[in-house]
């Protein structure tokens, strides 16, 4: 029996998260901005209708948005991450296999579901996600992952217009002529993994849509688009080449980098920033049960200004670790080597590499194995206590002093909504109204 995939994609995810907690945002143009409120990274359909493009700088679109009584919001990653986890939890209840593709997308295995039940089950999923989270989703169903992407785009596009399909579309067992029509109306630049560069290349050969691409011979496709492109085209032909990636490949590195809210000129502020990034990386390592043995630090000024400066350096950690202080100390020593007085630093970051699982971290031949193991457990206990406290009460409720307090370099997020689901102090309040001796 052929495999069947469903791609679930949250519609305008960041905006939908905001609307789930603020109904006043429904029906008006809404955009969510990148770090430091720089440019649009999410747009409601109403904002798209105004001609606001993805990645447009806020200062260029601010007036357009205000004239349309629209709203701009700073990114609220704590909220989006938590809402994503809730959506994924619901999706996992409806399938035996799931690949979390991104923060707002997941491929589900629909194997075993009768063909005449596929759309029905998908609509049940859609209704459950909306009921439990307030997030609208579109679902595309097909016998390959690439076609599921195409089907999802059809479902999403239709929901903005006639909504004939109710947010769900399936290409399974569609007649040949109907599939030809679907692919003929799907631009090659919109295909999964094609992008602008390859689209431009294909257009030069007169290939404008997906159907025209499927009609080319395999050798030519492989030559123009590599073996990955050939696999994508075969999937358009309903030949399955990609399975669900349920267990992703181990990470080769973990990084934390940020642009500063304003230029940083002194070493102390840079140290606070780098310490903060080490704390984030340490938390990520512990969450995934990993330790690192190499650490790199970089700093840079504004690349568009005269005297641009970029420099980086790295260090091998004495002991493979995810213990935050053991990341901060060498990182700050690296920073001292990189720092040049008199410069206005725009960005800094750290990256750890050569990762391994906690239990696989080796011991040196010259170390007391028992003593090292005792120390590792003590460090683990300290970090677990800190992580659990921060998870319950919000990030940096407990933190190391080197991170500083109310730093001036912190990312600007002047228009951020509340972290309603992760920080107690920002929990939404509900007022009861007395009506005929009944509270409603």
C-alpha positions in Angstrom: 0.0 0.0 0.0 1.5 3.4 -1.0 2.5 5.8 1.8 0.4 8.8 2.5 1.7 12.1 4.0 -0.1 15.0 5.4 1.6 18.4 5.8 0.1 20.6 8.5 1.1 24.2 8.3 0.0 26.9 10.7 -1.4 29.9 8.9 0.5 33.2 9.5 1.8 31.5 12.6 3.2 34.4 14.6 0.2 36.6 13.9 -2.2 33.7 14.7 -0.5 33.3 18.1 -1.0 37.0 18.8 -4.6 36.8 17.7 -5.3 33.8 19.9 -4.8 36.0 23.0 -5.9 39.3 21.6 -9.2 39.0 19.5 -9.0 42.8 18.8 -6.3 41.9 16.2 -8.8 39.9 14.1 -9.7 41.4 10.7 -7.0 44.2 10.8 -3.5 44.4 9.3 -1.0 42.9 11.7 2.7 42.4 11.3 5.3 40.8 13.6 8.8 42.3 13.5 12.2 40.7 13.7 14.8 41.3 16.4 15.2 44.9 17.4 11.9 45.6 15.6 13.8 45.7 12.3 11.6 44.2 9.6 8.4 42.3 9.0 8.8 38.5 9.6 5.1 37.6 9.7 2.1 39.3 8.1 -1.6 38.8 8.4 -3.6 38.4 5.1 -4.8 41.9 5.6 -1.2 43.2 5.8 -0.3 41.2 2.7 -3.2 42.9 0.9 -1.6 46.3 1.6 1.4 45.2 -0.3 3.7 44.7 2.7 6.3 42.2 1.8 8.2 39.7 3.9 11.4 41.2 5.2 10.5 44.8 4.5 12.1 47.3 7.0 9.6 48.7 9.5 10.5 52.3 8.9 9.4 51.9 5.2 6.0 50.4 6.0 5.1 52.1 9.3 3.1 54.8 7.7 1.2 52.4 5.4 0.3 50.3 8.4 -0.8 53.3 10.5 -3.1 54.6 7.7 -4.8 51.3 7.6 -5.2 51.2 11.4 -2.9 48.2 11.5 -0.7 47.0 14.3 3.0 46.1 14.5 4.2 43.8 17.3 7.7 42.8 18.5 8.6 39.1 18.2 7.4 37.1 21.2 9.5 33.9 20.8 8.6 32.5 24.2 4.9 32.6 23.2 5.5 31.2 19.7 7.6 28.4 21.0 5.1 27.3 23.6 2.2 27.5 21.2 4.1 25.5 18.6 4.7 22.7 21.2 1.0 22.6 22.0 0.1 22.3 18.3 2.7 19.5 17.8 1.4 17.7 20.8 -2.1 17.6 19.3 -0.9 16.5 15.9 1.1 13.6 17.5 -2.2 12.2 18.8 -3.5 11.6 15.3 -0.6 9.7 13.7 2.0 7.0 14.4 4.8 9.0 12.8 5.5 12.8 12.7 8.3 14.9 11.4 8.5 18.4 13.0 9.7 20.3 10.0 9.8 23.8 11.5 8.2 25.8 14.3 4.9 25.9 12.4 5.0 22.9 10.1 4.9 19.1 10.5 4.6 16.1 8.2 2.3 13.4 9.5 2.1 9.7 8.4 -1.4 9.0 7.3 -0.6 5.3 6.6 -3.4 3.0 7.5 -6.1 5.6 7.1 -8.6 4.5 4.4 -8.4 6.7 1.3 -12.0 7.9 1.7 -11.3 8.9 5.3 -8.2 11.0 4.7 -9.9 14.4 4.3 -12.3 13.7 7.1 -9.4 12.9 9.6 -7.5 16.0 8.4 -10.6 18.2 9.1 -10.9 16.7 12.5 -7.2 17.6 13.2 -7.8 21.1 11.9 -10.8 21.6 14.2 -9.0 20.2 17.2 -6.0 22.4 16.8 -8.2 25.5 16.3 -10.4 24.6 19.4 -7.4 23.9 21.7 -5.0 26.6 20.6 -6.9 29.1 18.5 -4.3 28.5 15.6 -5.8 28.0 12.1 -3.9 25.4 10.0 -4.0 24.3 6.4 -3.4 20.6 5.6 -2.2 19.1 2.3 -2.4 15.3 1.7 -0.5 13.4 -0.9 1.5 10.2 -1.6 4.8 12.1 -1.5 6.1 14.9 0.8 6.7 17.3 -2.2 3.1 16.8 -3.4 1.9 17.3 0.1 3.6 20.7 0.0 1.8 21.5 -3.3 -1.5 20.3 -1.8 -1.0 22.4 1.3 -0.5 25.6 -0.8 -3.7 24.8 -2.6 -5.6 24.4 0.7 -4.0 27.6 2.1 -4.7 29.7 -1.1 -8.3 28.5 -1.3 -9.0 29.4 2.4 -8.2 33.0 1.6 -10.7 33.0 -1.3 -13.7 30.7 -1.6 -12.8 28.2 1.2 -14.3 25.4 -0.9 -12.0 22.9 0.7 -12.2 23.9 4.3 -8.5 24.3 4.7 -7.8 20.7 3.6 -6.8 19.4 0.1 -5.7 16.0 -1.1 -4.1 14.9 -4.3 -4.4 11.2 -3.6 -6.0 9.3 -6.5 -6.7 12.5 -8.5 -7.1 11.8 -12.2 -4.1 12.3 -14.5 -5.7 15.3 -16.2 -6.5 16.9 -12.9 -2.9 16.5 -11.6 -1.7 18.0 -14.9 -3.9 21.0 -14.3 -2.7 21.4 -10.7 1.0 21.2 -11.7 0.5 23.4 -14.7 -0.7 26.2 -12.4 2.1 25.8 -9.9 5.1 28.0 -10.6 8.5 26.3 -10.4 9.8 29.0 -8.1 7.3 27.9 -5.5 8.4 24.3 -5.5 10.0 22.9 -2.4 13.8 23.5 -2.6 13.9 25.3 -5.9 14.3 28.9 -4.9 15.0 32.0 -7.0 18.3 30.9 -8.4 17.1 27.7 -9.9 13.7 29.2 -10.9 15.5 31.9 -12.9 17.7 29.2 -14.5 14.6 27.0 -15.4 12.7 30.0 -16.8 15.5 30.6 -19.3 14.8 27.2 -20.7 11.1 28.1 -21.0 10.1 26.0 -17.9 7.6 28.1 -16.0 5.5 25.6 -14.1 5.9 22.3 -12.2 4.2 20.2 -15.0 6.7 21.4 -17.6 9.5 20.4 -15.2 8.1 16.8 -14.8 8.2 16.4 -18.6 11.9 16.9 -18.8 14.2 13.8 -19.0 16.0 12.7 -15.8 19.6 13.3 -17.0 18.8 16.9 -17.9 17.0 17.5 -14.6 19.9 16.0 -12.6 22.4 18.2 -14.5 20.4 21.4 -13.9 19.1 20.7 -10.4 21.4 18.1 -8.9 20.3 14.7 -7.6 18.2 16.4 -4.9 16.3 18.2 -7.7 15.7 15.0 -9.5 14.2 13.4 -6.4 11.9 16.4 -6.0 10.7 16.0 -9.6 10.1 12.3 -9.1 8.0 13.1 -6.1 5.9 15.4 -8.3 5.5 12.3 -10.5 4.1 10.5 -7.4 7.4 8.4 -7.0 8.2 8.6 -3.3 11.8 9.6 -2.6 11.6 11.1 0.9 10.5 9.4 4.2 9.6 11.1 7.4 12.6 12.3 9.4 11.4 11.3 12.8 14.8 11.2 14.4 16.8 14.2 13.1 20.5 13.9 12.5 22.6 14.9 15.5 23.5 18.6 15.6 27.0 19.5 14.6 26.9 22.8 16.6 24.7 25.1 18.6 24.9 28.9 18.3 23.4 32.0 19.9 24.0 35.3 18.1 22.1 38.6 18.4 22.3 42.2 17.0 22.4 44.7 19.8 19.5 47.1 20.5 22.1 49.9 20.2 25.8 50.0 19.4 28.0 48.7 22.2 31.3 50.4 22.8 32.7 49.1 26.1 34.1 45.7 27.1 31.8 45.2 30.1 28.6 45.4 28.0 30.1 43.0 25.5 31.0 40.6 28.3 27.4 40.7 29.6 26.1 40.0 26.1 28.5 37.0 25.5 27.7 35.6 28.9 24.0 35.8 28.1 24.6 33.9 24.8 26.6 31.3 26.7 23.7 30.8 29.1 21.3 30.3 26.1 23.6 27.8 24.5 24.1 25.9 27.8 20.4 25.6 28.2 20.0 24.2 24.7 22.8 21.7 25.2 21.2 20.5 28.4 17.8 20.3 26.9 19.1 18.0 24.2 21.4 16.0 26.5 24.6 17.1 24.8 28.0 18.4 25.8 30.5 20.4 23.7 34.3 20.4 23.5 34.9 23.4 21.3 33.7 27.0 21.7 34.0 30.0 19.3 33.3 33.7 19.8 32.8 36.4 17.3 32.2 40.2 17.3 31.5 42.6 14.5 30.7 46.3 13.9 28.1 47.5 11.3 29.2 46.1 8.0 27.7 49.1 6.2 29.8 51.7 8.0 33.4 52.8 7.4 36.0 50.8 9.4 34.0 47.5 9.4 35.6 45.1 11.8 34.9 41.4 12.2 37.0 38.9 14.2 36.5 35.5 15.8 38.5 33.0 17.8 37.9 29.6 19.5 39.1 27.4 22.3 39.1 23.7 23.1 37.2 23.2 26.4 39.2 21.3 29.1 36.2 19.0 29.8 33.3 18.3 27.5 30.6 20.3 29.1 27.1 21.9 29.1 27.7 23.6 32.5 27.1 27.3 31.9 30.0 28.7 34.0 32.4 26.5 32.1 31.2 28.0 28.8 31.2 31.6 30.1 34.8 31.7 31.5 36.6 30.6 28.2 34.2 32.7 26.1 35.1 35.9 28.1 38.9 35.1 27.6 38.3 34.8 23.9 36.4 38.1 23.9 39.3 39.9 25.6 41.5 38.9 22.6 38.9 40.2 20.1 37.9 43.4 21.7 39.3 46.7 20.2 38.6 49.9 22.1 36.9 52.8 20.3 34.7 50.6 18.0 30.9 50.5 18.0 30.0 46.8 18.0 26.7 45.8 16.3 26.6 42.1 16.9 28.3 39.3 18.8 27.7 35.6 19.2 29.1 32.2 20.3 29.0 28.7 18.9 29.8 25.3 20.4 30.9 22.4 18.2 32.1 18.8 18.5 29.0 17.7 20.3 28.4 14.4 22.0 25.8 12.8 24.2 26.2 13.4 28.0 26.9 9.7 28.7 29.4 9.4 25.9 31.8 12.2 27.1 35.2 10.5 27.6 37.6 10.8 30.5 41.2 11.7 30.3 43.7 8.9 31.1 45.2 11.1 33.8 42.0 12.1 35.6 40.4 10.4 38.6 37.2 9.0 36.9 35.3 8.8 40.2 36.1 12.3 41.3 35.2 13.7 37.8 31.9 11.9 37.8 31.0 13.3 41.3 31.8 16.8 40.1 29.7 16.3 36.9 26.7 15.2 38.9 27.0 18.3 41.2 27.1 20.6 38.2 24.2 18.8 36.6 22.1 19.2 39.8 22.9 23.0 39.9 21.9 23.5 36.3 18.7 21.4 36.6 17.6 23.5 39.5 18.3 26.7 37.6 16.6 25.4 34.4 13.5 24.2 36.3 13.1 27.5 38.1 13.5 29.5 34.9 11.0 27.2 33.1 8.5 27.7 35.8 8.9 31.5 36.4 10.5 32.7 33.2 13.9 33.0 31.6 16.7 34.5 33.8 14.6 34.4 37.0 17.8 32.7 38.2 21.0 33.6 36.3 24.7 34.2 36.7 25.8 37.7 37.8 28.0 38.0 34.7 24.8 38.3 32.6 24.2 41.8 34.1 21.0 43.5 35.0 18.8 45.5 32.6 21.5 45.7 30.0 21.4 48.6 27.5 22.5 46.2 24.7 19.4 44.1 25.0 17.3 43.5 21.9 14.6 46.2 21.5 11.1 44.7 21.7 9.1 47.8 22.7 5.9 46.4 21.2 6.0 42.8 22.5 2.8 41.2 23.8 2.7 39.3 27.0 4.3 35.9 27.5 0.9 34.6 28.4 1.7 30.9 28.6 5.2 30.8 30.2 5.5 33.7 32.7 3.1 33.9 35.7 3.3 37.6 36.0 2.1 38.0 32.4 -0.8 35.6 32.6 -4.0 37.1 31.2 -6.5 38.3 33.8 -10.1 37.4 33.6 -12.9 39.5 35.2 -16.2 38.1 36.3 -19.4 40.1 35.8 -22.3 39.7 38.1 -25.6 39.4 36.2 -28.8 38.5 38.1 -26.8 37.0 41.0 -24.8 34.8 38.5 -21.2 35.4 37.7 -20.5 35.2 34.0 
